[in-house]
Amino acid sequence: MLMPHPTMLRGLVEEYETLMAHPGDGEDGTGRRVLRAQDLAYTLCVSTGTREVGRALEAARRLLAAVHDPGTDPYSAPPHDSAVPG
C-alpha cells in the first residue's frame, strides 16, 4: 500500500476535523462545505486504504503517531494482503 506523506495526511485530518467541528457556519457556503467534507473524507479513505471516514481518521492518527515515535516506522510495514499478487 502506498503511504501518504505525514504533512499531507496531517493537513487532511486537521481540515476535516475543523470542518466537522463547525458544520453550520455560514449559510452561503453550506453546499461547498458539504462537498469539501465529502472530498476530504474520500481522500482520507484512499490515503489510508480504508472505506469509512471514521476508520480513515483512526488509521491516519496511528500513522501520524508512528511518525513521531522514533521506535516505529510506518513506512516499513509489510504490504497489505490485497497488494500481494496471487
Helices and strands as residue ranges (DSSP letters): H 6-21, H 30-48, H 53-68, G 74-76, G 81-83
